[in-house]
Amino acid sequence: MLSSSDFASASWELVIQVDHPNEEEQKDITLRVSGDLHIGGVMLKLVDQINIAQDWSDFALWWEQKHCWLLKTHWTLDKCGVQADAKLLFTPQHKMLRLRLPNVKTVRLRVSFSAVVFRAVSDICRALISPGLYSRTMTPTYDPINGTPASSTMTWFSDSPLTEQNCSILAFSQPPQSPEALADMYQPRSLVDKAKLNAGWLDSSRSLMEQGIQEDEQLLLRFKYYTFFDLNPKYDAVRINQLYEQARWAILLEEIDCTEEEMLIFAALQYHISKLSLSTEIQDFTNESEVDEVEAALSNLEVTLEGGKADNTLEDITDIPKLADNLRLFRPKKLILKAFKQYWFVFKDTSIAYFKNKELEQGEPVEKLNLRGCEVVPDVNVAGRKFGIKLLIPVADGMNEVYLRCDHESQYAQWMAACILASKGKTMADSSYQPEVLNILSFLRMKNRNSASQVASGLENMDMNPECFVSPRCAKKHKSKQLAARILEAHQNVAQMPLVEAKLQFIQAWQSLPEFGLTYYLVRFKGSKKDDILGVSYNRLIRIDAATGIPITTWRFTNMKQWNVNWEIRQVAIEFDQNVSIAFTCLSADCKVVHEYIGGYIFLSTRSKDQNETLDEDLFHKLTGGQE
């Protein structure tokens, strides 16, 4: 029976389920409410009726039908649209989640299921780093409920507490997987397969619960964008190691292509890092200096802001250097053998001009190549003394392919660095030119082979399974002893590196690969009758032929005027300079995923289960090693 006052106030009954952590089953609570009651008032009445003394501050209302949180506690039920048929759940906002890290280890920690993924991942990364042994200057995070440090709420998958003793699993590399385990992991075989891997990225602007993530579900945590700023060996032990691990698995599982020579360099670095990680004489992180950390941080910031040196500012502005030398050139043509012809080349600003000889430099060049927006691909074989540069230069109807051949390492490093900067619209006056040259030379030196006597003596004492350090396809090409010998050859060039330097060298070598930083999607361009692959990097878009893998056109973000998304037809449209415009729909992932890449967000976690519309269950099992 209802009284007249109830009718006058237009009240009605609202049933709310309570997700109580101490009870196995959810129980329903019925409240008498009115449309002008605010959400905070509903929760107060609910807690009063539950009548259990505990901290309810982390609880909030979840609306099942609308798939949304009711977090604006000052809004009324009428404003939220809540009526008597609404199914509300009173549940904690923070729940346990399993995260598979780049080093293939799984951790369990409490994560906000109500904050947008962007914020949740930021909190996750801060929690993973702040309990670390080598981040004393970072601000620790605390549990909002009981005020204890965040590390106390984090456990390994084995449910043992995450303490300083086992926190080293984040900062140090794990032992290599067996060849059998490596062979069982999912390996993409084509660009289309690689495009499927990017279907599971979560929407950064929505919460975990809004995207169907349930408590204790497993997600993959990965670096999504490939511009890594301020990697400081003193403070970034965890970040450097996780970057190294992600790079290592990308190489081993052939998510990024590299030559056999480069694969052996990566294998040698992995072997060296593995040895140091198992050694008790790791000095890189344990022997911390007594220098005041604030002063050290300020000094490092000063050097960073000055571009690494203090006396080059005026030179960068007033003097734009140039390169001039004899190189060989080849343009691929049908039914013509590959023959290089020597010319006199002059590199200035972002263009290359070449002449028949040095004496004709002041006249008209044979051709002038503008490298802004081009693709620069190394074509190198150090053992065979081959130092080539492949240029894919955008033109109206596609890409012009040009090969340059240098005579030695030093010449190659200078011209390759100049081409890389020019492709980004930078000149050799930029402060990054000399570091780029040094990085290229360093990578080339690692490829130099050592004497047979050193290798023979090293093989007798080598304590490794060589198949653990290369991709399964590479391992099948060589006998185990032969592969070990070649890894040892490469290892002699890195054997003296300390641990952190070896990891940074691995990351830099990964960054120097032609496909580094490219994320692939299967798309259909407007007006096209076939599907293409779209490669998205931090600075450009590349249209790639899905059948051949050959780049068709490149568009630089620096030339982008505007972009927008038609959410009704899920189409991305972009306008560039010189009246160039493109439009496409994404076939392998949700349009929002591509939108986030182009829009320029930062790192996110990747969804990998129960998202059947984008990432199927079989692929999830392959990616996570079959673990539930």
N, C-alpha and C positions, 0 to 999 in steps of 0.2 A: 504494500500500500504506500502511496506517495501523498505527502501533505500538500496543501495548497501553496505553501511557500516554495516547495520544490518546483511546482509548475510555473510559478511566477518568475523564478530565476532561470527558467529554461535549462535546468540541469539534466544531466544524463550520466549513465554508467559507462566507465572506461575500464576495460580489463587490461592489466599490465602483467607480463611475465617477469619474474625476478630471477636473474641468473646468479644465485648465491654460491660462492666458491666452496662453502662448507657442506653443501647438500648436493647429492647426486642428480636429482631431478629439479627442473625449474618448476616453480609453483606460481599460480595465478593470484593476483591481488585485484579486487574490484574497488574502484574509487568512484564517488559521486562528484562530478566536476561540471563546470560550465564553460562556455566558449571564451569568456573573458579572463579565465584563469591562466596565468603565465606558466611556462614550462618549469621554471624554478619552483613555483608553488606546487605543481603536480608532484615533483620529486620530494618536496618536504612532506606533503601529505602521505606519500608512499612510504617514506622512511618511518614516519610516525606509526603507520599501520603495521609495518613489518615488526617494529618494536624489538630490534636486536641491536645491542650496543656494539658498534664497530665503526671504523672510519669508512664513510660512504663517499668521500670526496672525489674518488676516481670514477664513480659510476655515472652513466649518462643514459639517455633514452635513445633507442634505435628503432626506427620505423621500418618494419619488414616490407610492407607493400611498396613503399616509395624508395626503399633501399637507400636510406639516408639517416644521418644523425640529427637529433634535435639539440644542438649545442647552444643556440641563442636563447639563454634561459629567460630573458626579458620579453620574448615574444609570447603572445597568447596562443591558446589552442586554435582559435579562429584564424589568426594570422598564419599559423603553420598549416592550416587546413585539416587538422586532426578532428575526426568525428567518432561516433560510437563504434563504427566498424573497423577502426584502426587497430592493428596488431603491433603493440609496443613492447619492447624488451628493455628491461633495466639491467644493464650489464657493464662490467668494467671496460674502460677505454683502453687500458694497457693489458695485453695478453702475451703469452709465451709464443715465440716464433722460432723455427729452426732456419738458420741461414747457412748455406753452403758457400764458403769463402773461395776466393780465387785459388787458394792453395789446396782445394778439394777437401778441406776439413769443415766439419759442421759444428756450429755453436748454437746454444739455446739462450735467448734473452728476452726480456720484457720489452715490447714495442708498442707504440701508440697505434691503435687500430682506427682512431678517429681523426688524427692529423693527416693532412695531405701527404702523399708519399715523399714529395720533395723534403718536407720537414722531418718525416719519420726517418728517412735515410740519413739525413744530416745528423740526427740524434744518434742513430745506430753507429755511424762512423766515429762520432765523438766518443761514444761509450767504448768502442773497440780500441781506440787509441789512448784515451786518458788513463786506463789502468796499467798501461805499458811500462816497461822498465826504463825507457829512455825518453820520456816525455814529461819531465818534471815541471817544465814551465807552463804546461797547458792547464787550463782550469778544469778540475774534476767535475763530473756531473753527479747529481744526487737523486735518489728515488723520491718522487713527489709525495709519496704516501708516508713512509717511515723515516725519511731523512738520511738513510744510509747511503754510502757511495754506490754508484751505479754498478760497479764491479761485483758487489755482493748479490745482485739480482741476476747475474749472468752465469751460466753454467755451460760446461761442455756437453756434448751429446750424451756422454756417459753419465751426466748428472753430477760430476765432480765439480766443486767450486772453481771458478776462474781466478786463480791467485797469481802472485808475481812469479812463483816457481814454474807454473805451466803456461803463463802468458807468453813465454818465449816462442810458443807455437805460431804466434802472429808475426813475430819479428824475424824468425829464422826459417830458412827453407826446410821443407820436409824431405825425408829420404825418397829417392826415385821409385816410381811404381815398377812392378815387374813387367816384362814384355807381354806376358799373357793378359794382365790387367789392362795394359795400354791398348792392346789389340781389340779388347772388348768395348772400349769407349767409342762413342759416336764420332765419326770423322766425315765432315762434308766433302763430297767428291766433285761438286760443281758449284757454279755461282748461284744456281737456283737453290741448292742445298744450303748454302751460306745465307741466302735470303730468308729461308725458313727459320734460322736461328734467331732472327730479329723480330719474330712474331710475338714473343712473350714479354716484351718490356711493359712494365706497368705505367699507367697514366700518372704523371707526377702531380697533377692537379686534383686528384681524387684520393680518398683514403683507402687503406687496405680492405676494410670491411665493405666499402662501396663497390669494390672490384671482386668481391666473392672470396676473398682470402679468409680462411678459417683458422682458429687457434691451433697452434702446434703444427701448422702446415710448413712444408719446406719450400724455400725460395733460394734462388741463386743471387749472390751479391757480386756485382761486377762493375768495373770502371766502364762507363758507357761512352764518354767522350775522351778523345785522345790528345788533349793538350794538358800537359802536366807541369804545373807551375811550382817553382821554389822547392825543389827536392833537396832538402838539407840533410846530409848524412847524420848529423848530430841529433836531430830531433825527429826525423821521419823514418825511423827504422821499420815501423809497421807498414807505412804506406809504400816505401821502396820495396819491401819484401813482397807485398801483395801485388804490386805492379809487376815485379819480376815473375811471380807465379802465374799471373794472367798471361804474360808474354810467353812464358815457358810452355804452358799448355796450348796456346795458340800455335806455337811452332810444332809441338809434338803431334797435335791432332790435325795439322795442316789446315787450320782455319785461315792461315795466311801463307801464301806461297813464298818459297825461297829456293835458291839453287842448292845443289848438293854440297858445294864448297861452303856456302853459308850455313847449311845444316850442320856441318862438321865443326864450324866455329861455335855455333850455339851449343853443340854437344860438349865441346871442350870447356866452355864456360860453366855449363851445368855440372860437369864432373868436378871442376875446381871448386865451385860453390858448395857442392855436396860434401867434399872432403873437409872444407873449412867449417861447415856447419856441424859436422860430427866431431870435430876436433875440440879438445878442451882448451886450446890456446887461442880462442877468438878474442882479439884485442880491439876490434873496430868499435864495439859498443861498451864493453865492460870497463875499459880504462878511460874514464871520463876525466877531462882536464878540470883543474880548479879555477879556471878563468871565470870571472863573473859572467853569468849567462845572459843577463840583460845587456851588458856591454857587447858581448859577442853577437847577440841578435841585432843590435843597432849597427854594428860594423858590417854584418852580412847584408842588412837592408841597404846600407849606404852603397856598398859595392854593386848590389843588384840594380838599384835605381840609376847608377852611373854606367850601366851596361858592361861592367867588369873592368873598366879602366877609366881613369879620371882625365886623361890628357887627349882624348880623341874627339871631343865634341866639336871643336873648331874645324878639325880636319874633315869630319863627316859632312859638315855644312859646305865648306869651300872647295874641297877636292874630291871629285868623283873619279876613282882610278879606272883603268882599263886594262884588258889583257890583249896581247897580240902575239901570235905564234903560228907556226906551221902545224896544221892538223889535216887529217884525212877525212873525206866526206863520202857518204854513199846514200843514194835515194833508191828505195826498192821500186822496181818496175817489173811487170809481168814478163816472163820468158827471158830475163836478163840475169846472168850470174852476178853474185855479190862481189863487186869490185870497188875498192876505195880509191879515190883520187885526191892528191894533195893540193891544198889551197892555203893562202895566207888569210888567217882569221883575225878579226878585231872584235872584241867584246866590250861594249860601252853602254852605260845605262842598263836597259833591259833588252838589248838587241844584239844580235850577232850579224856582222857583215863579212863576206869572204870575197877575196880577190884571187886572180890567177897567180900573182906573185907579190912580194913585198913592195916592189918598186911602183906598183899600180895602186897603192893604198890611198893616195890622194884623189884618185879618180872615182868613177862610178863602180860600185861593187857588182860582182856577178849576181848576187842576191843578198837581200837583207831580211833576216828572220826576227820577228818580234816575239819574244818568249813569254810575254805576259799571259798567264792563263794556260800555258802549255803543260803537258805531262812530261816529267823527267824520269827516265828509267835507267838504272845502271846496267851496263852490259860488260861485266868484268869477269875475268878468269886470271887470277894472280899467277897460278902455276904456269899457265900458258902465255903469260906476259901480254894479256889482252886487256886493254883499258878503254872501253867504249862507253859512249853516252847515247841513249836513244831518246829522241825528242818527238813528241806527238803534239803538233802545233795546230790549234783550232783555226779552221777556215769556214767559209760560208756553207760548204757542202759536206763537212765532216772534219777529218784530221789529216794533216800532212805528216808523213813519217820520214824522219831524217836521222841518219846515224853519223856520229862523230867518233873518230878514233885517235887517242892520245898515245904518246910514245913511252911514258913512264908514269910512276905513281904521283910524283909531285905535280906534273902538268895536269894529270887527270883530276887530282884533288882540287886544284884551283879552278879549273873550268867547270867541274861538276858542281862545286859550291856556288859559283856565279850563276849557273843555269837554275839551280834550285831557288836561289833568292829572286832571280828575274821572273820565274814562274809565279812568284807571290807578289810581284810588282815592286821588289826591292832591288837596290843597286849594291855594288861591292863596297860602297861607302857605309853601308849599314854595319853596326857594331857586331852583328851576328855572323859576318862573313868569315873572319879569321877563326872563330870557334868551329864553324862548319867545316872549314878546310882541315883543321886539326882532328876533328871527329872522323872525317873520311880517311885521313892518313892512318889514324889509329886502327880503324877497322881493316884497312888493307894490310897493315903490319901483322895483324893476327892471322891473316891468311897465308903468310909466308911459311913455307915448309922448312923443317929442320933436318939435320943430317940423319942418315940411316942409323949411325952408331948410337945416337941419343935415343932413337925410337926403339932399337933392339934392346938396349939396356933397360929402358923403361917398361917394356912389355913383360919382362920377367917379374917385375914387382907391381904390376898394375892390378889393383884390387877392385875391378868393376865388371859389370855386365854391360857391354857397349850398346846392346839393343834397348837399354833403358833410357838412353839419352838422344835417340833419333826417332823419327816417325816410323811406324811399322812398314810403310812402303819403302823407305830408305834402307831399313834393316834387311829387307828381303833381297836387296840387290848385292849384298856383300856377305862373305863369310865372317863369322864372329871375330876371328883373329885379325883378318884384314881390316875390318871396321875399327877394332881397338887400336891398331897401328896408326890409322889415319886420324883418329881422335887424339892420340898421344902426340902426333906431329903438331896438331893445332894447339894442344895443351901447353907445349913448351913455350909458346908466345905469351901465355897468360898465367904461367905458374907462379909468378912473383906478385900477382895482384892481391891486395887485401880483400876481405870479403865484400865490404860495401862497394868498393870500386869495381869488383867483378860484376855485382848485380847492376850497378849503374851502366857499366859497359854493355851488359846484355840488353838492358832497356834501350840504350842508344842504338845498338845494332838492330834491334827490333824496329825502332823508329826510322831507320834508314832503308828499310825494305820498301819496294815500290807500292805495295798494297797496304802499307801501314795506315791505320786510321780510317779505312774505308768500310762503311757499313752498307750492306747490299739489300735491295728490295726488288721484288718482281712488280713491274708497273706496266701500265698501258698508256702511252702518250696520246694526247688528243689528235685525232686524224690518222693514227697508225692502225694497221690491221694485224699487227703481231705484238707479242709481249717483248719488253726489253728489261734489262737490269739497270737499276739506278743505284750508282755508288754515291754515298753521301759522306763527305769528309768535313773536318772542322773549317775548311776554307773553300770548298768547291763541290759542285755536283758533276757527276760523270754519267753520260748515257752510254751503256755498254751493250753490245750485241749478245743476247742470251745464248745463242748457239756457239759462237766462236770465242766469246770473251774479249773481243777487240773493242777498245774505246771508240765511240763514234763522235761524241762532242763533249767538251768540258765547259762549264760555266763557273766563274769565280764569284764568291759572295761579295767581293769588293766591287763588282760591277752590277750588283743587284739593286734595283730601284725600289721595288716593293713586291710583296707576296701576300696572298690571302688563301683561305680555304673555304670552299663551298661545302658546308657540312651536310646539305641535303643530298647532294650527289657524290659526296666524299671525294672532291677533286681539289688538288693543289694547283694554283696558278701563280707563276712568277714572271716578273718583268725585269729585264736587264737593260743595260745601256745599248745604244744604237738600234732601238726599236726591236729588240729581240725578246720574244715572250714564249713561254712554254706552259703546258698544262698536262697533268697526268693524274690517274687514279692508281692507288696502291692495291695490288692483288694478293700479296703475301702477308700483309699485316694491316692493322687498323690504320686509317689515315692519320689518326692522332699521333702515332709513333713517328711517322715521317715529319709531321708538323712540329714535334718537339725537337727533333734533330736540327731542322732548319731554323727553328725559332731561337735556339741557342741556350737551352737549359743546361744544368750541370749533371753530375752523376746520379744515376737511379739504380734501384734494384731491378732484377728481372724475374718475372713470373714464370713458373715452369710446370705448374700442375693444375688440373681441373679447369683449364681454360681451353676447352675442346675446340672452340671456334677458331683458335689461332695456333695452339701448340698441342699436338695430340699426345696421348698417354705413352705411346711407344717411344716417341722422341724424348719425353721427359725421363723415362727409365734409362735411356742411353746416355743422356746428359748427366744424370746423377748416379750412374753406376748401378742402377736397379734398386737403390735404397728407398725405402718408404719413410 
